[in-house]
Amino acid sequence: MQTRRHEIRTARLILLNGPPGCGKSTVARRYVDEHPLALNLDIDHVRGLIGRWRDDPHTAGLLAREIALAAARVHLVAGHDVVVPQFLGRLTFIEQLERLAGDVVAAFHEVVLLDSKENTLRRFTERSRLAVEPGHVDAQELLDRSGGLAELSAMYDRLVSIVGTRPGARVVPVVEGDVDLTYAEVVRALG
C-alpha cells in the first residue's frame, strides 16, 4: 500500500504595500486566483462595508483595519494565506500585521511595489480620470480631500522613508504594462 505524503506549509500573511495605482489590487487578485483558499483582504473594500464611512473616513479606516486583523487571524489559523493590498506610509498597521503573523505562527512577507514618483503620479492621475471602479473613485475623492497630488507626493516620500527602515521588506519594481512580469517578481520575492 502506497501512502501519500502531504506537504505541510506555513500559511503566509503577505502585505502588498505601494502607492496608489501601482498594481497592488491586480497582483493580490492574481495571487488568490492561483492559490486555493487564499484570502484577498482589501482594507478599502472592508471600509466600504461600514455605513456612511465617508462622514468619518479616518475612524472608518481604523475600524476596517481592526476588522481585517480579526479576519486575517481566522484565515491564517485555518492554514490559509492572506494577502493585504494596502498603501501603508506609517508603521503602525505594518507592525500589527507582523505581530499577528508571529502570534499565529504564519510567515510574514512584506512586499513593496514601487515605481518612480513621476510615474506614480502620472498613473494615479490617468487612473482617476478614467475611474469606473468604486475603489478608484473613492481613492481619488479621499486624496482630493487631503491635498491632491501634493499629498500623493508626500505619501510616496513617506513610503520610501519607511521602506528604508524595514530590512525584511522586499521592493519589487513595477513593470508598467506587464502585469505578468510584475507578478512573477512578487512570487520570486516571496521565495
N, C-alpha and C positions, 0 to 999 in steps of 0.2 A: 504494500500500500504506500502510495506516494503522499507525503504531507506537503501542504502548501506553506510557504514562508510568507508571512505578512510583514511588510516593511512598516516599521513604526517611525513616524516622522513627527517632529515637534511642530505644533501649529505656529504660524507666523503672524505677527502683527506688523503690517507694512504701512508706514507713513509715507505717502507721496506728497511731499511739500514742493512748493514752487509758486511763482507769481501767477496771477490770473491769466488765462489764455495760453498756458504752456503745454497743455495736454494731459493734466492730471486725471481728469474725469475719463478721458478716452483710454488712457493706459489702465486705469482701475477697471473699467468695463471689460477691457480685453483680458486682464488677469483673471477676473472671476469667470469669464466665458471659458477659459482654458483650465480652470481649477475647480472641479466639482465641489459644491457646498461652500465655497469661499464667499465671504460677505463684502460687498461694496458699501461701506459705511460712510456715505457722503453727508457731512455735517450740515451742508446747506439744504439738503433735502429734508433732514431731520428738523431743522429750524423752520422750514416751510410747513411742517405739520402742526406748529404751535399757533394757536389762534391769535390773530392781529399782531403778529410778530413785528410788523413794520412800525407799530406805535412805539416800540422799545427794542430796537434791534440788538442793542448791547446785552440786555438781560436775556432776550430770546437766544442769542448766541451762546451765552454761558449755560443756559438750560439745555440747549441742544448738545453741547459738549458733554454735560453730565449724563444725559440720556445715551449718548454714543458710547461713553465709557462703560456704562452698565450693559449695553447690548454687546459690546466687544467682549466683555468678561464672559458672558453667557456663551458666546460663539466660540471663543478660544478654549474655554473649559471643555466644551464638547469636542474639541480636537480639530477645529476648522480654522482656516486662515481668515484674517480680516484685513481689508485694505481701506485706509483712511486717506482719501484725496482732499487735501486741505492746505491752503496757504496759511503758514504759521510764521509770523515775524517776531514772535515773542516766545520765550522758553516755557512758560507755564504749562500749556497743553502738551507740548512735546515731552516734557518731563513726566506728566501724568500718564501719557501713553507708555512711556518707557517703564515706569513703575508698575503699571498694570501688567505688562508683559512679564516682568520679573515675578510679580505676585502669582501669576498662573502658570509660570514656567513655560512661557512661549518665547520664541525667538523674536527679537525686536529689530526691524530693519528700517533705517531712516534714509530715504532716497529723495534727493532734491533734483527736480527737473529745472534746468536753468539755461537761459539764453542771454544774449547781451541786453542791457537795459533798453537800448534803442529798439531792438526787435520786439521786446516785451511790450513796450508802449504802443508800437505800431500794431502788433497783433491784437492787443486788447481793444484798441480803437476800431479796428476793422471788424472784430467780432461783435462789438457793441453796436456798431452801425447796422449790422445785418442781423442782430439778435432776434431770434424767434423762440429759442429755448427759454423757459421761465427762469431757470437759474442764471442764465447770462443776462437777462433783463434785470433781475434782482441785483446782480453784481454791479451792473452799471449804475443803477439807482443808488445803491449804498455808497459807491465811490463818488458819485456826484454830490451826495450829501456831505461827504467828508473832505472834499477838496479836489476832486477830479484827478487829472493826470499828474498834478504836483504831488498828491497823496500817493498815487500808484508808484511814482518815482521814489518817494520816501519809503514805501513798503518794500520795494526792491532792495534798497540800501539796507534796511533792517534785516531782510532775509540773508543777504550776502554776509553781513556782520555776524549773524547768528551761526551760519554755516561754519565760519572760521573758528567757533568755539566748540564745535561738535565733532570730535575726532572720528566718531563712528558713522557720521553722515557720508553717504556716497553721492557725489554730484554726477548727474547724467546730463550731458549736453543735449538740448532739444535739437532734433534734426527736422527743421521746418519742411513740411510736405511729405515726410517719410515716417509715418506712424510705426511701420514695421521695424525700422531700424531703431527708433527711439525705444520701442517696446523691448526689442532684443537686448538693448543696452541695460534696461531696467532689470530684466531677468538675469543678465550676467552680474549685475551689481548685487542681486540677492544671493548669488552663489549657488 
